[in-house]
Amino acid sequence: RGSFTPTTVELGPGVDLLGDRLVVVPARGADRLAAEVARVTGDLGSEPPRSRFRGHLTLARLQRRAQLPRILGHHVEASWVPSELALVASTLRPDHVRYETIAGWPLAAGDQTGR
């Protein structure tokens, strides 16, 4: 059981590429929530490989050798306080990506507790 600090997630400042093919909007603040999840789950299973977390909202996955979209660099500004933490599995297929929510935990303001 973990307790999570209320976190505001802010999108922006603009549409960008993550890697070669992922069109995203950076999400500042998601990293704080991810760090808390890592902290409260640190004693479960084996330690995952170290990689830098980059909070983002995925807009599109580009096909190989696709032309870069004109939306890159467009200004985006939005913010919200997440109300749920979800464990999501992603399955990459040659022609699409499938996302499946495995479990979810409500995050209530003040007493945000994972169950």
BELFEN-V275184 format. One record per backbone hydrogen bond with DSSP energy under -0.5 kcal/mol. NH is the residue of the N-H (numbers start at 1). CO is the residue of the C=O. If there is no record, write none. Layout:
nh=<NH | NH>
co=<CO | CO>
//
This chain:
nh=<2 | 4 | 9 | 9 | 10 | 11 | 12 | 15 | 16 | 18 | 19 | 22 | 23 | 23 | 24 | 24 | 25 | 26 | 27 | 28 | 28 | 30 | 32 | 33 | 34 | 35 | 36 | 37 | 38 | 39 | 40 | 41 | 42 | 44 | 45 | 57 | 58 | 59 | 60 | 62 | 66 | 72 | 73 | 74 | 76 | 78 | 80 | 82 | 82 | 85 | 87 | 88 | 89 | 91 | 92 | 93 | 93 | 98 | 99 | 100 | 102 | 102 | 103 | 105 | 107 | 108 | 108 | 111 | 112 | 113 | 114>
co=<114 | 112 | 7 | 80 | 28 | 78 | 26 | 74 | 24 | 22 | 17 | 18 | 21 | 60 | 16 | 22 | 57 | 14 | 55 | 10 | 26 | 27 | 29 | 29 | 30 | 31 | 32 | 33 | 34 | 35 | 36 | 37 | 39 | 41 | 43 | 25 | 56 | 23 | 23 | 21 | 63 | 69 | 15 | 71 | 13 | 11 | 9 | 7 | 80 | 105 | 103 | 86 | 100 | 98 | 90 | 91 | 96 | 91 | 97 | 89 | 87 | 100 | 87 | 85 | 83 | 106 | 111 | 109 | 4 | 111 | 2>
//
